[in-house]
Amino acid sequence: MENEMTSKINPARLWNDIIESGKIGATEKGGLCRLALSDEDRQVREWFVESCRAEGCEVRFDELGNLFSRRPGRQPDLHPIAIGSHLDSQPTGGKFDGILGVLAGLEVVRTLNEHGIETEHPVEIIDWTNEEGARFAPAMQGSGVFAGVLEKETILSCRDRDGRVFGEELQKIGFRGDDVCGHHHPLDSYFELHIEQGPILEAEEKVIGVVGGVQGMRWYDLTLEGRASHAGTTPMEMRSDASVAAAEIIIAVNRLAGEIGEGALTTTGVIDAYPNSRNVVPSRVFMTVDLRHTGIEILDRMEKKLEEAVSTVCSLREVSGTLDRLWDSPPVKFDAECVGAVREAAKKSGHPLREITSGAGHDAVYVSRVAPAAMIFIPCKDGISHNEIESATPDTWALAHRY
Ligand SMILES: [Zn+2]
């Protein structure tokens, strides 16, 4: 690479791209509604493809609609070094989540072109289809099929809430390609720049987050069965009250995180009581539990404590409890060499950096199963994301992009 002065990106140009992209599916509050495979998704893809072709890139898309824009390298036999993320958004999403990572790839290509820099490997910019999972669930479908974690046919036939089929909608927007999705498209390495979507970098006044990995998460459904009875005639000591058991379990789950320490996170996000009537002792409560940590052994310990808490409370309150684990996403450790490259570049920039673990899922999680991968975080205002007021500034991402 050339000296630092000539190989820096142009933050104003990248900012301009963010603004241009933000016009497609713009919401009143300055955010985005650009659901996967919607007409807005088509528009932003067409705009992006045009921008890439203007830089001399060859653009291809696979059968899942994942979009690959390639700038040739000196050695065409080498696998591409990829930079990417996603262009879709939540229904009330922000302009930066995902979009920054894709457009940063375009800015890197523009910078290389501008300075006539040749690379050994091809450089590829990737837009993964449906990262958000807002319209078609689950999330991270394009990268999930690419990595062989999700079934292609299952995804192509999944439906949105209006009954529309993924594969047909993809066809309709004109981005269903012929390329087989997955290992037919090897990557040398993959880098994803993303807003942190949390408050840590901003609070500690750090500019670059060197992301070592993504924490593991386990999701549980818990159903508590008690006995419905009259609120006015059933003495307290003769009740089998599912809500009281639920309340004690919520507290126990919250305490569990403190007992484990080391960054353990626990959440009880859903609680439904039946029959949900003010003068009936609840017979049943359905609730969910979300456990997160970077270590599998710690997650195992958390799960054990959760099981103990449920059984202790249930026997004390004379209700029965059924705990089902319905999702287990193991912790991800990104490739040491890729993370090292990010760390070195960040150090060289002289700006404050911090080692960080991602609390949220990203395309890089799946891609890391089939290619060496790493992520770079930049702060976002007040740690807010998945919200129209999501914000980041050119200063921060320019620092994160000194190649
Ligand atoms: Zn994202």
Residues whose N, C-alpha, C, O or C-beta is under 5 A from the ligand:
A	BS01	ZN	D97 G98
